[in-house]
Amino acid sequence: LIHINFRKQWYQRRVRVDRGMQRGMDYWERLKFLKNQSLQRRRERFMIIHIWKVYQGLVPNHTCRPVEDSFKIHEHLGLQAKYPELHTSAQDSMNNLREHSFSVRAAKLFNRMPMEVRNCLTLESLKVTLGTFLDGIPDHPSVKGYRSPNDNSLVTLLPLIC
């Protein structure tokens, strides 16, 4: 009975949302109407939260290095995530794979967050602080209709803090 009521409520909500959205809305207009973030922004938010959880010891470290070697505390910048160094002798394709790997991309995202976000003590405070910070950053491409893979990424939108 609970499962049936849940499906009924979901269907009624879905019908209200579909009636509220006008036909012809593009992806960014639908996101704004639904008060939701883009898939890229949600993925980047997950990466930031995951790196923070690794530092706190809430999830296993995904790199081969110990947690002590994966993070540093800078006296002016606060907590910083370290990422593997770039090997200049490696092929360009390998360096490209490195740049797009989780350990490098997530660390760069984490380091671009303000100190209040990086130095949160609890998961709940991190999510609230991160959500407040991300709400202030536009979540749409700079040119309507232009599709670039990193055009809306936090890595390109935020200045490098470290």
GILINTA-V675387 format. One line per field, one symbol per residue. ss: DSSP state (h for helix, s for strand, l for the rest). burial: 1 if it has 16 or more other C-alpha atoms within 10 Angstrom, else 0. A space follows every 10 residues. Layout:
ss->???
burial->???
This chain:
ss->lhhhhhhhhh hhhhhhhhhh llllllhhhh hhhhllllhh hhhhhhhhhh hhhhhhllll llllllhhhh sssslllsss slllllllll lhhhhhhhhl lhhhhhhhhh hhllhhhhll llhhhhhhhh hhhhhlllll llllllllll lllhhhhlll ll
burial->0000000000 0000000000 0000000100 1000001100 1001101111 1111100000 1000001001 1000000011 1110000000 0000000110 0111111111 1110101111 0000011011 0001000011 0000000000 0111100000 00
